[in-house]
Amino acid sequence: MSENKIAFEKLIVDKDFNSSEEVLHEIANLLKANNFIEDSSTAYSNLLAREKQISTGVGNGIAIPHAEIKDLEEPKIAVIRSKKGIEWNSIDSKKVNLIISILVPKENREKHFEILTKLSSSLVEAKNIEKFKNANAKELVDYIENSILNEKEQEPQKLDEDKNVKKQNGDRKEIFIVGITTCPTGVAHTFMAAKALEEEAPKHNIKLRIEKQGQMTRDKLSQKEIDQADYVLLAIGKGIDEPERFIGKKIYQVPIGKALVEPGQILEDTIIKAKAKGGGEDKNQQTEVRSVNSEKKSFNEGPIRHLLSGISYMIPFIAFAGILLGLTTAFGYSTGYTNADGIIDPTNPLGQITESFAPKGYAALAISNLAGMGFTLFVPILGGFIGSSIAGRKALAPSMMLSLVLNDASGTSVFNYQEGRFGGFDPNSDPVALGFFGAIAAGYLVGYLILYFTKYTDKVENQAFQTILPLIIIPLVFTFVPWVFFAFIGYLPLYWLSVGLNDLINVLIDVNLLWLVGAILGTMICFDLGGPVNKMAMVTAALFLAPGANYLPLLNGAAAVCVAIPPMVLVLCAYMGPLLGFRMDEADKVNATSAGVMGFFGVTEGSIPFAAKDPKVYIPSFMTAGFFAGMIAILVGVGNSVSLFGGPIIYLAGGMGKSPDIGGQVMSTDYLYALLYFVPLIIGAFIGMFMVCLLNKIYSSKKNKLSYELKNELKKDKQKQLKIAKFDIKELNRKFKKAKIDQKEYQKELAILSKKIADIEDTYHKNLAKLFTYDNDFKKYVADNIEAAKKDFLAQKDELKKEILDYKAKIKEIKNSKEKIDKKEQTKEYEDLKTKFKELKKEVRTRKNKISDLHFQFLNHQFADSKKIEYHDKLKQYLTV
């Protein structure tokens, strides 16, 4: 049997199951039982996680659960056939009796992706579905390997081909439609929907070209095809790549599941409903295309999105400059007297009275200057790319030039009202270099001015004017005019804001409340884990890295601690949580470890999946940990010279040091003192872990998981029924407006549908009341079973411990035998003993893991699974249908 085979008889099962979860468990266990994987729990978790994104029930009694599995070497297909059918939340709401599971490794994705494409596309054809349902295991394996996977892939239709399509819609001329299919994971639904549409198109006298945006894009549409298309069909389950290609086209958008179930109707609707919108040339259509990728309005859209864009371009400059400067000051600077070039010179040629912290040689000075150039560049980069994000490339140069001018510490480009002239500021006492404030203001002002200006100039059709517009007019006008505004008026509020922040920090230092700023920044950083609030806090801390009176790297040190807090909390929860009764499953444990690695490099976003999965537990825990970590970081006095960046990597790179207690003084790079960075990090992480364990226990005790799941099922069912009823009302209104029904019939139908909606709401609330009553039954059930479960747990634990002791005795015996054998001879007896020794060690580990699993099950009341399923089914029977 070739290991490169995809299908195996042992992976084809004819059996009935009670739920989709049981089926996924069976698939994972089949893979393990046949030695394709080592860990079935991870496989199950991955399958379940995919199912939660969007149901893999594709209609017609078929489900295609699929997932990537780390320790799988080759793709595998498992087939489950059920006679009684299984609830799967399918597109057509019908039970599933054919489950075809596609499992692929994480490596070599392109090869595996081809297999998935062929298999998922084949499931649209009736003959293939029939074979999957009725063939015996051996026949089905041969059919998959020899017919489906070896079938040659058809080339997509080209523009100049297939002109003699059979017409089945009267004399209607052939219509050309281009489209995109994509689903959340980009595997089965993407290609099945495309195949269904492509097979249906000739029957409707439609020429169709579909771009499949899966894990990799297939059959990409050319601009020529898009230009020549009559309509655009988007059958999608997520945002698409390059939606701007379709601006000006007539578009029809549907959920991808609908394209699978009703491909013919969707194609006809594309023609009818796109026309009903008044044509693709309508300017509103541009808005429609641009909104394809937007789910709902959120805080990081609009102006904030432009700021985040600028920050993303700025970070590499800051990281380069900060780390390089940190390493240089750590190894190339010292305290002493300097010469005229600013280099340490023990002879004190200038007769200085006080020593300075300066470079030890010209190489250190050169590297410092190189880092300084990075610091000089990052402010205009921020402003430039904010402007570019708003108005495109034409706003880049004016925004950058204006940001650079506003960051000039001499102030020669702004008007000094006290002196009555330009310049004349004292850089040591007047923070006239506006830094981040100036860059942000310049980027927004220039960007929006150019955006509104080009709305009018785009209407001018003169080619010469359009040529000189981005090269001369925009750079000249939109650098000079905004500069005039900032030079006389605009810089003043930014200047006073900068002065005010500096004074506020000095006041907080005077009254010993700077720790409060650190605590607030820490809470913000740990709130949305890399989102806008996090970025705002990081930018606020970075404002105090600008040279001059405001310079206070202490706040940035607190930020560097707090960005690593959420990942550290997760790592502690994964490996120390079991001591406090909290345990992650294997998939979460792997994800927590990955988040920890990302946190080491100052990336907080690895914690987002946990916050999304259980926000009531993780977000308050992260924020509490951030509060205390930020506060302690200020108290220990560690600074960070690398803005908008954090994590332990900064310590290793030399970016940490002893921060001055007041603004305007130089931070000394001290590796030994900077070890204090880890104090708030460790304390904050432990506080976060305790919070996670505590909140998990509180919320777990408050809810019965079964009834909680049922409540969600009821809610989803209610929403589904309401959606159908509201759609029926919408259709009724449409018919009435088009005079297809009279007033009397309309009122009658409307009354029936209104009553239906009221009944749906009433049934839902009755079910909730019953659920509350039976919740108490579950508590009694737990109380009755807990003692029995405890006895069973202890008995199994004792038995496993005895086995471990027996194995340890055998290991000791083998060790003694090995000592008597000459290792140099490498006899067969010695090799056999070595093998047996390894096997026994493995058995010990296996039994220790079993004890750990038993303990976890007991702590979480995961006993008598068959009884729980029975209870769950009984509970559902009592609910009103």
N, C-alpha and C positions, 0 to 999 in steps of 0.2 A: 504493500500500500504506500503510495507516494506521499511524502509529507507536504508536497506542494499542492496536493489536491485541496479543493475548496469545500466540497461536500463529502460527508461520510454517513454511512447507514446508521451508525450509532448516534448521530445528531438529528435523526428523524424520529419523532415520537408521536404516537396516536394515543391521546389521553385527555381526559376532561379535567379542568381546573376551575377553582372558585373565583379567581380574580386575576387581573393582569400582573399584579405583584408576584403571585405564585408562579406564573409562567416565566417571568424574568428570573426568578430564583432557579427554576428548573433549567433554563438555558445556561446560567452561570455554573450550576452544578454539573451539567453535561460536559462543559468544556474542561472543568477540573477533573472529572472522572475519567476522561479520555486523554489526560495528560497534555492538553493544549495550553493550559495555564496553571499556575500554582495557587493563586488566590481568587477564590470565587466571590468573596465579599466585595472586592474592588470592581470586578466585572458587573456584579449586580448593581452596585452604586452608580456606575457609569451609565448602564442601561436605564436605570430609574431617573437619573438626572436628565438624560435626553428626553425621556417621556414627559417630564415636567415642563420642558420648554414648549412643546406643542405635541399633541397626540399623534402617534404614528399609525393610528387607525385610518387607512386611506379610503375606506368605504368598500361596499360589495363583500363584506365579511372578511376583509384582509387587513392585517396589521404588519408593519415592517419595522419592529424595534431594531435600532442599530446603535453602535457605539465604538469608540476607539478603546483598545485595551493594551496596557503598557507591555505586559509580558507575553503577549501573543506573537508568535513568529510569522505566521502566514494568515491571510484572511480565511474565515470560516463561515459557513452558512448552517444555521440550525432551523429545522422545520417542526412546528408543533401543529397537530391537527386535532381539533376538538369537535365532538358531535353535538354537544348541547349548546356550545357557544359561550363566549366570555364577554362581559362588559368591558369596553375599551375606549369609551368617549370618542368614537369614530366620527368622521365628517358627516356621515348619513345617520348617525345615532343608532345604528344597528349593531347587534352582537357580532363578534369576530369568531370564525371557526378555522381560519388558516393564518398561522403566525409564521412569517419568514424572517428570521433574525440574521442580520448581517454584522459580523464582528471583524474589525480590522485592527492591525497593529498601528502604533503611533509613528513608526519609522517607515520610510519608503512609500510615502503617501501617494505619489503620482501613480505608481503601479497598482496599488490597491484601489485607487479612485476609479481607474478604468474598469475594474471588476464590478464595483458598485454601480457604475453607470449602466453597464450591460444588464446586470441583474434587475435593477430597479425599473429600467425601461421595458424589459421583457414582461413585467407583471401587468402591463396595460392590455396585452393580447389575451383573448379568451382561451385560446388553445393552451397557452402556457399555464394559466390559472387552473384549468381543468386537469392538467398533468400534475401540478403540485397537489391538488386535492385528492386525486384518485389513484395515482401510480403507487406501486409498492416501493419500499425503501431503495432496493437495488436499481429498479428502473429510474427512479427519480434522481439518484446520484449520477447515473449515466447521462440522463437528459440534461442535468445542470452542467456537467463537465463537458459534454460533447456537442450539445446543441445550443445552449444559451451562451456559455462563456466563450465558445469558439466561433460564434456567429460574427460575420464581418459587419462592421459598423457602417451604416449608410452615410454617405456624404450629405450635408445639408443642401437644400435647394439653392441654386444660384439664380441671379436675376434673369439670365437669358436662357434658362432651361425650363422644361416641363410646360411648354406653351399649349399643348393639346390636352389640357385637363378636362375631364368629362364634366359637363355642366349639368347640375341637378337643380338649379334655382331659376328656371325659366331662361330668359334672354339676358339676365344680369351679366354685365361684363366682369371679367376676372378682377378680383380685388387683391391688392398686395398689402399684407399686414406684417409688421415686424413686432417682436415682443421679447420680454425677459421673464424667465421663471427663476425664483430663488426662495429658499426656505431657511429657517434659523440655523440649521446645521449644514445645509448645502449638500445633502446626500440624496435620499430616496425621493422625497417630494419634488425636488427640483427637476429631476430627469423624467419621473413618471408623468408629471404634468405636461412637460414639453412633448413627450412621446404621444400622450393622449390628444393634445392639440394638433400635432403634426399629422396624426393618422386621420383626424376628423376633417382637417382643412380641405382636401380635395373634394369631399362630398358636398361642400358648400361653395364650390368654385372659388376658393380662396388660395392664393399663393402665400405661404407662411414661412418666415425665418425667425427662429427662436434662439436667443442668446441665453445659455444656461450659466447663471452665476452661482456655481456650487463652491466647494472648497477651492476650486480653481475654475476660472471662466472658460467655457467651451463654446465654440461656434460664435465668436465675437462678431457683432454687427459692424459692417463698414459704414462710414459716413455716407457713402453713395446709396447704400441700401436704405438708410434712415431717411435720406432726402427724397427718395423715390416712393417711399411707403405711403399708402393712403391713410393708414391708422397705426397706432401703437397700442399693443396690449401688454399690460403689466400684471402678471399673475404672481404675486409676491407675498412673502410672510415676514419680510424685514426690509430695511432700506437697501437701495441698489447703488451700484457704482456708476459714476458719471451721469447723473440724471439730466444734467444740462444739455446733453446731446439731443434731447427730445423737445427742447423749447421750440414752440411754434407748430408742433404736430398735434393731431387729434388723438387724445389719449383715453383709454378705458382701463381702469385699475380694479382688480378683484383679488380676494384672498386666494392663495395658491390651492387650497383644498377644493374650492369651487371648480377650478379648472380641471381637477381630477375627476370630479363627479359628473359635471355637465359641460364637457369640452365644446360640443356643438352649439349649445345655447350661448356659451360665453363668446364664441366667434361671431354669432349673429348679433349679440348684444353690443359687441365692440363696434359694429357698423351702425346700429340704430342709436345707441346711447351717446356715442361720440358726436354724431350729427346733432343730437338734441341739445348739446352744449353750445352750439353756435359756431363750431369750427375751431381748428387749432390755431388760427391766426389771431384769435382773441388774446389780448394781453393778459387776461386772467389766467390763461393756460400756462403762461410762464410761471406764475405763482404756484399753480398746481404741480408743475414738474419739480420746482425747487422744494416743494413740501413733501415730496415722495419719501424722503429719508427722515422726516420729523415725526416722532411719536406723539409727544404732547409738549406744550410750552414748559420749559424748565429754566432754572436760574442761570445755567451756563449757556444760554442762547443770547442772541442780540449783542449788546455792548460788552458784556462779560466775556463772551466767546472771543471777541477781538483782543481783549487784554490777555487772555490765556494763550492766544496764538503768538502774541509778542513775547510772552514769557518763555514759551517753548523754544523760540529761536535764540533767546538770550542765554538760556541755561548753559549751553556748551562753552560760551565765552567765559561765563562766571566760573564754571568748574575748572576750566583750563587755568585761568588767571589765579583763582584762589588756591588751588592745590599747588601750582608751581611756586607761588609766593610763599605758601606755608612751608614747603620743603626747603626753599632758599633761606628763609629766616631761621629755620631750625638748624641748618647745617652750615650756613654761610654768613651768619650775622653774629656779632658779639657787642659787648659794651666797651667803649674806650674813646680815646681822642681821635679826631679825624683830620685828614689833610684837606686841601682846597677842592679835591674831587669828591669829598664825602666818604673816603675809604679810611678804615681804621689804621692809624699810624702811631705806634707807641712813643715816637720821638716828640709828639705834640708840636708839629711845626707852626701851628697857628696860635700857640700859647693859650689854649682853651682852659677855662676854669672848671667846667662841668663836662662829664663824659656823655657820649651819645650812643644810642643803639643803632649800629650802622654795618654795612657790608665789610667782610674781612679782606676782600680782594676785588679786583676789577671784574673777574668772572661772575662773582655774586652780584655785583652792581649791574652787569649786563643782563643777567637772568631776571633780576628784579625789574629792570626797565621793560623787558619782554612781557612779564606778567602785568606790569602797569599799563601796557598797550591794550591788553585784554580788558582791563577795568575801564579804560577810556572808551573802548568800542561798545561795551554791552549796553550803555545808556542809549546811544543812537540806534542800536539794533532793536531795542525794545520799542522805541517810538516809531521807527521805520516800519516794522512788521505789524504794529497795531494799525497804522495807516494803510498798509498793503492789504491787510485782512478786510478792511472796510471798503476800499475803493480799487483794489487791484494794484498791479505793479507800478502804475503811473504815480501812485501816492508815496512810493518808497523813498525816492530821493528827497522831496521836500520835507517829509516827516523826519528823516534821518538828519538832514542839515539843521533843521530847527531844534531838534533834541540836543544835538551837539552844541549849538550856540547857547542854549539855556542851561547847559551843564558847565559853562565856563566860570571857574571860581573867581576870576578877576572882575567879572561883571561889566566888561567893556561894551557889551552889546545891549545892555538895558539902561534905561534912563534913571539917573540918581537925582531925585527931587530935592534932597538936602543940598547937594552941590550945584544943582541946576545944569547938569551936563551928563553925558554918557560916561559910565565908569566911576572911578573914585571910591570904590568900596574897599573895606578892609577884609580880606578873605578869612582872617583869624577870628573876627568877631561877627561878621555878617555872612550867614549861610546863603549867599546869593547863587551858588551852584544848585540848581533845582533838582538835579539827579532824576530819580524815578518820577517824582511829581511832574517835572518839566517834560519828560519823555512821554508820559501817559497823556498829559494835556495836549502836547503837540501832535501826537499820533491821532487822537480822537478829532481834534479840530481840523487838521489838514485832511484826514480821511473823509470826514463827512462833508466838508466844503467841496472837495473834488467829486465826491459821489453825486451831490446835488447839481454841481456845475455840469458834469458830463451827461446828466439826464437831458439837458437842453442842447448841448453841443452834438450829441449823437444824432440829432435830427438834421444837422447840417450835412449836406451831401457833397460839398466841395472837397475833392480829393487832396488838394494842396493844403487846405486848412486842417484836415484830419491827419496829415503827415507831420505838420509842425506842432500840432497840439500836444502830444506827449513828450516831444523832444525839447521844445522851447517854451511854449506858453504856460503849460502847467508847472514845470519846475521853477520858472521865473516868478510867475504871479503868486503861486501858492507857497512859495518860500518867503517872498518879500512881504506880502500883505499880512499873513499871520505873524511874521516877525515884528512888523510895526505894531500890531495889536499887543503882543507880549511885551515888547520893549517899553511901552508907555503905560499899559493898564494890566494886561493879563498876568504878568509875573508877580504883581503885588499880592493877590490872595494866596498864591502858591508860596511866596516868600514868607508871609505871616503864618501860614499853615506849618511850614518848616520850623520857623522860630517857635511857634506855639508848641509843637511836639517836643522840641528840645527843652523848652521851659518846663513842660509837663513832666518829662523824664527827670529833670533836675529836682523838681518838687518832690516826686516820688522817692528819689534817692535821699533827699533831705529828711523825709519822714519815714524812711525805711519801709516803703511800700512797693519797691520795684518788683518784689516777688509776685505781687498781684498781677502785674503786666505779664510776667512769665506764665502764671497760671491760666490767664485768659487766652494767651496765644496758644498754649498747649491744648486747651479745651477746643479751640477753633480748629487746630490742625488735625485733631483726632475725631472731629465731627463728621466730615464728609469724605475723608480719606482720599485726598488728591483732587477734590472738587473745588469749586470757586471759593468757599469759605476757607478751606485749607490754604489755597493759593494767596488769598488776601492776608492771612496771618503771616505767611512766609514773606510776602512783599513788605509788610509792615516791619518785620524784624530786619529785613535787608536794607530798609531806608536808613538804618543807623550804621551802615558800613561805609557811607560816603565820607571821604576825607574832610576833616574840619571839626568844628565845634560839636557836631552831632555824633561823631564817631563813637559807637558803643557796641562792640561785638558780643557783649553779654547776652543781649536779646536774641541774636542769631545763634548763639550757643544753645539757648533753651529750645529754639526751633529745631536745631540739629538733633537734639535728644528726642523731641516729641514725634518727629516723622518716623522714627523707628519703633515707637511704643506699640501701636496696634499689632505689627508683625511679631514682636517679642511676646506680647500677651498670648497670641495664638500658639506660639512655640511652647510656652509654659503650659498652656491648657492641654496641648497634645501629649506632652510627656510627663507632666506632674499633676495634671487634672485628675487622673484616676485615684490619686491619694486622697482627694476630696470628694470622690463620688461622681466626678464628671469625666466622661470618656467620649472621644470622637470615634467615628467609624474609620476604617482604613483609608477611604478616599479623602475624608476631611483631614486626616493626619498627614497625608502626603501633601495636600494643598496648604496646610499650616506650615509645613517644613519649607515648601517653596516660597511662601509669603515671608518666612523668616530670612531666607537667603536674599530676597528682594529688599527687605528691611535693612539688611546689612549695608546695602548700597544706597540707602536713603529713598527707597521706593515704597510708598504706603499702600498703593493700589492693590497689592496682593491680598489685602484684608477685606476688600469689597464683597467677594462672594459670601463671606460669613455674615457680614452686616446685612446683606440682602436676604440671606436665608433666615436669620433670626434677629431682626433689628432690635427687639425689646430686650434681648440679652446682651448683644455685642456692642451696640452703639453707646448706651450709658456706661458700659464697662470701659470702653476705649476712652470716652470723654473724662471719666473719673481718673483713669490712669494718666491721661494727658495733663489734667489739672495739677496733680501732685508732682508729676515729673517736671513740668514747666516751672513750678514754684521752687522745687529743690535745685533745679539747674541754675536758677538765679542765685540762690543762697551759696552754692559751692563756687560760683564765680568763674566758670569755664566759658571762654569765648570761642567763636567760630568765624574765620575770615572768609569762608566760602558762602556767598549768599545763595538763597533758594536751593540749598543742597544740605543733606545731613546724613545721619547714619554713622556707624563705627568706621566705615571706610575713610571718613574725613580725618579721624584721629590717626589712622595709619599713614595717611597722605601728608600729615603735618599741618593740617588746617586748624587744629585746636591749640589753645594756649590759655594763659592766665589773662583774663580780661581786666582792663582798668576799672576802678570803682566809679569813675566819673567820665563824662563824655570828653572827647577831644584828645585823649592820651593814647599812646601806642600800645598795642597788645603784644606781649612777649610770648614767643613760641617756646613752650616748656613741656616736653613729652611726659615727664614724670608728673607734673602738676595736672596735665590734661587727662591723666588717668581718672581723675574725679568725674569726667564725663560719664563714666559707666555707673556711678552711684545713683543719679536720678533715673537712669535707664533701667537699672535692675529693680530699684524700689518701685518705680511706676509700673513696670511689667508685672511684678508680683501683686500689686494692688489690683491691677486689671484682671489678673487670673482669679483672684479671690472673688471679685465682683461677678465674673462670668459664672463661676461655680455657684455662688449664692443666688443670682437671678435665675439661673437654670433650674435650681432646686425649687425656688418660689413658684415659677411659672409651671413647672412640671407637676407640682402638687395641686395647683389650682385647676388643671384641666385633665380630663380623661381623653387620651389621644384619640381613641376610637370615636367618641361622640364629637370631638373637635373636627375630625375628618368628615364625619357625617354632616355636621353643620355646614362645612364648606361645600359638600356635595349638594346639599339642599339649596344653598345659596346659588350655586352655579346652575342648578336645574331651573330655579325660579327665573334667573336672568335669561336663560336660554328660551324658556317659554314666553317671557315678556317680550323678548326680541322678536319672536315669530309673530306674536299678537300685534305688536306695534307696526311690524312690516305689513301685516294684513290691513291695518287701518290706513297706512300710507297708500297701499294699492287701491283701497276702496275710495279714498279721496281723489286719487288720480283718475279712476274710472268716472267718478261723479263730475269732476271738472271737464272731462272730455265728453260728457253727456252720454256715456255708455249705459248709465242706470238713472232711473228717475229719483225724485226726492223721497218718495215713500219707501222705496226699496233701500235707498241709502240710509235712511233713519233706522230702519229695521236691522240692517246688517251692523250698523254702528253700535246699536244698543246691545246686540249679541256679543260683539267684540269687547265692549266696555265691561260687560258682566264677566266675560272670560278673564280679563285683567284683574278684576276685583276678586274673583275666585282663586286665581293664582296666588295673590297676596295673602288671602285668608288661609289657604291651605299651608302656605309657608309658615305663617305664625302659629298655626295649630301644631305643625310638626316640631317647631322649636319648643313649644310648651311640653310636648311629649318627650322630647330629647332631654329636657331638664329633669323630668321625673325619672327617666331611666338612667340618668347619670348617677343618681343615688344607688341604684341597683349595682352599678359597676363598683362603687366604693365597697359595698357589702361583699361583692364577688372577690375583690382584692383581699379584704380582711379574712375571708374564709379560706383563701388559697395560700396566703403568705406563709403560714406555719409549715404547711406541707412542702411548699417550695424551698423553704429554708432547710428542712430535713433532707430533702433530695439533693440540694446544693452541697451540704456538708458531707453527705455520704459519698457523692461523686468526687468531692475534693479529697477526702481521706483515701479513697481508692486510687486516685491519680498520684497522691503523695507516696503511697506504698510502691506503686510501679516505678516512680522516680528513684526511690531508695534502692530498689532491686537493680535498676539500670546502673546506678552509681556504683554499686558493689561490683557489677560485671565490668564496668570501666576500670575500676581499681585493679581488678584481677588481670585485665588485659595489659594495663600499664606495667604491672610486675612481670608479666610474661615478656613484654617488649624489652625490659631491662636485661633479661637473660640471653637475648638474641644479639648476635653481632650485627650492628646496623650496616656495616660496610659490605657484608655478604649479600644484603638485600634479598634474603631467601623468600620463597613463596609464602612460607608460614608467617613471616614478618609482614608482608604485604597484605595477607588475609586479615591479620590482626589489626592493621591500620584501617582497613576498610570497615571492619566490624566496629572499631572504636568510633569512627565517624558516624556510622549508622546509629549507634547507641546514643551519642551526643545529640543527634537530630531528634531521636525519640524523646529525650529529656526535654528539649526545647518545645517539642510539639505538646507535651503534656503540661508544661508550664503555661503555654499559651491557652490551652483548654481551661486551665484553672482560672486564668485571667478573664477569659470569655464568660465562664460560668458566673464569676463574681459580677461582671458587668450586667449580665442578664438578670441576676438576682436583684442588684441595686435598682435596676430600671423596671422591675416587675415584668420582665420578659420571660415568663414561664407559661407552660401549658398553652402553647400557640394554637393548638387545635381547638381548645376550649374558647380561646379568645375569638377565633374566627366564627365559632358556633354562636357565641354571644353577639358578635357583630351582626351576623345574619338575622338572628332573632330580633335584635333591636330594629333593623331595617324593616322587618315584617310589620312592626307596630305602627310605622309611619304611614300617614295618609298618602295614597297613591294619587 
